[in-house]
Amino acid sequence: MRRNKPKKQNHKEKKKSLPIRLNILFLAAFVIFTWIIVELGIKQIVQGDDYKNQANQQEQSEVSSAVPRGKIYDRNFNAIVTNKALNAITYTRSKSTTQDQRLKIAKKLSDMIKVDTKKVTERDKKDYWILTRPKEAKKLITSEERQKVKDKKLSDDDLYQLQLKRINDKQLNELTDKDMQILAIKRQMDSGYALTPQYIKNEDVSAKEMAVVSEHLDELPGVDVTSDWEREYPYKNLLRSVLGSVSSSDEGLPSNLLEHYLSLGYSRNDRVGKSYLEYQYESLLQGQKAKVENITDSNGNVTGTKTVSEGKAGKDLVLTIDIDLQKSVEKIIEKNLKSAKARPSTELLDRAFVVMMDPRNGEVLTMAGKQIKQENGKYKVDDYALGNMTSSYAMGSAVKGATVLTGLQTGAINLNTVFQDEPLYIGQDKNGKKSWTTLGPVNIQRALEQSSNVFMFKTAIAIGKGEYKPHQALPIDTTAFDTFRNYFSQFGLGVKTGIDLPNEMTGYKGTSRLTGFLLDYAIGQYDTYTPLELAQYVSTIANGGYRLKPQLVKEVRDSDPEKGIGAVVQSVQPEVLNKVDMKSEYIKEVQAGFRRVATKGTAASQLASASYQPAAKTGTAQSFYDGPDKSKTGTAAYNTTLVAYAPADNPEIAISVVVPWAYVDYSAKYTITNEIGREVLDKYFELKSKQDKEDTQQKNKDKIEENAENATSSDN
């Protein structure tokens, strides 16, 4: 029995130790819970707002912010396209903002700003009427129609369409001027993409409107005051069609260019170049947009922004165009068009073109075109500079230089060839194909000087391996058409010139290969060419056979708001597209013929007295009218043309002048192209002399200042 006693004592000891362990456990639990409560208190009371914001905030995708577009200058740094700064009020819609919330903001804004309501459509009015008059809108739907929705025979959208259809003019007339203001504002707010700023007003925003809105921004979630820009043209409509256009803030990416710009990473509401220079150099002019990251709360409301990268204004373009020369040439064209319209037989005359380019490097100094029409008894003249590259015409004898060179290079003629200029009677033709007068024996230079058609006809016959016999058929090798077009293309005739603009056309290529059309081709009365092609052609002859790409952009420069003109980023170098495949003495022979045209030939009465020694070739082509007056389509008329360059021995300027449908009756012919040509060449050399004088004066001034500085340094 005594052996069991120790066991009884151990049991009692265990019973004694149990409360101690529980107390220790309770104490530990108390400490732990006390620590948790203290920490929660700190988190909720002391740091509660911070953690709440962190819990609710989330960073959204980056949003691009527009920067000022690059400016455009002429070759002498005269600004021809700039940006006008504008005050602007924007709205950035969150992903969760409701129609009612936007309506509330629009109502507040309508008390602060006045907007244009012209863009509000009837559909906009109906949507607004339904939104602001829910009870009346509900009455436009019958109980039967609502039941059909429950039965899934109609959708909610079907009901809405029925409501829209049943709103009448009387109900729409309930909308007040105040309603229209609210509606116009809300319309802009609704049109934007989520988290992307949308302009509510960026035209004629007054300082007062900016101030009032700024003072109430805390009441207008998503609204902001900022700045915007629009393109400004110091020279008004001068060269506007070539400069191109930029989409508006409402338009964003043009629909016809949407996929193109989206593929380049643009946003749908970005303003971009839509046409010509603005489009061609969009990547440079657009600049580097600022990247901003919107920070939103759990409800999608924008609570702040973070700048990811600063924006950079677009690059500036310096054109090859001389804007003073362009302005003068346009005035010369306009004057001559108005003067010509006073002559008889000019009822179809409505346009004229001039291209002036440097044959040494392809720089286009002037690309001018004008269209004239009568309105209310007065003549109105519009810019049509683009017509130099988007419209084509039969150019007549101006292309005979290319015909002669084709004949020489193929061996059909040589430098000593003399043809008898006489009427050619082919087959049953009793009138004969002839020159403007019978010239007798003519060599190359005289043929160009007096514009002999027959010399060109006989050259074409030789190229086509034909044998002329009076009053008999004249079969030819039709590959002569291909031969001609191959050599003509080397001068830029019948092919794209490569100018740095989109949408250039090349003209019409005749499809028939009858002998008569080959002869017409040789005198410029079959295929058609653009005035720009004609300028490239004469430049190629002027410089000895190098076909240069016409350039409108001379330099690309950084934007510099302080100095105005920034550093050169890129200089556009002359680009030789091809070297004409023929002997230099052949081209020199044609050059000599062109010089004779200007001194004693068909352009002598206008150009012979010029001190700058021009060379030229005139042209007249019988054509058929295909202009805007459809009632006159197909009427026979005469195109007149002139190509020229100067000085003849060292050309620095080449021109093409084209006046389509100058007159209807050949007996009423006049020399409008020669007159325009003389005036524009005179103006070029006048402005050049003035510029040279100013440059000399500036150099002398710089030299004097440099000497003065050197003298001061020596004294010190």
CORZI-V895948 format. One line per field, one symbol per residue. psi: psi as a letter, one per 30 degrees, with the letter a starting at -180 (. if undefined). A space follows every 50 residues. Layout:
psi: ???
This chain:
psi: efffeeeeeeeeeeeefeeeeeeeeeeeeeeeeeeeeeeeeeeeeegeee eeeeefkkkllkkkkklkkklklafggkkfkakkkkkkklkjklffklee eeeeeeeeeffflklkgffkleeeeeeeeeefieeeeeffkleeeeeeee ggflleeeeeeeeeefkleeeeffkleeeeeeeeeeeeeffllkgkkkke kgkhjleeeeeeeefgeffikfklkalallkkjfgbgjgeeeealkllee ebkkefgeeeeefggllfgkklkflbeeeehefeeeajkkkkjkklafgg kjfllkkekklklllkkjlfkjeeeeeeeeeeeeeeeeeeffllggffkg llkkkkljfffgkjekjkkkkklkkhglkkklkheffffgkllkfaffgf eeeeeeeeefgellfgkkkjjlkkjkbgjfekkllfljfakkaeeeeeeg hjeeeeeeeeeeeghljkkkgllikljffeeeeeeeeefffgkglkfgkh klgklfakkkfkhleeeeeeefghhdlllleeeeeeeeeeeegggjjkkk kfkelklkkjfefejalkekkkkkjjelkkilkefeeeeeeeeeeeefeg bfgefefefkfgilklklkkkkakkhafjffgkfkklkkklkkllllefi kfkklkkkjkhelekefgllheeeeeeeeeeeeefeeeeeeeeeeeeeee eeeeeeeeeeeeeee.
